[in-house]
């Protein structure tokens, strides 16, 4: 069985990328692996708040925020793919989005990676220093990458 990997966050690029990835999966008879990457792992949260007064509350707050984001992504995927017969599974990871997208694609020998991109926006300094996630995925991938702009259907 072939696999298509699609990167999803909670921003405006996610639905466009999901729709294109689902269409590609349907055409190829492939499974869809939806990847959502949280910024911090539970261990990183623990270390980050270890010296903060009230650290247990801070840790619970950050975990609750991550859990809420995961639920938000699951609802977005379910809503976007409603009525689609494409089988899909959600991978929730923590760390660098580009590295995790590539790692998941490698681990399942994905046929392709689909990722959305926003024109402008985002954290300007971060993009200047590290490049966008889509740019890094395109540069590091060993398989086809479909970059879907948010304004594709406008």
Secondary structure, DSSP 8 states (H G I E B T S, - for coil): --EEEEE--SSTHHHHHHHHHHHHHHHHT-EEEEEEEESS-HHHHHHHHTTSTTHHHHHHHHHHHHHHHHHHHHHHHHHHTTT----EEEEEEES-HHHHHHHHHHHTT-SEEEEEE-SS-S-HHHHHHH--HHHHHHHH-SSEEEEEETTTT-
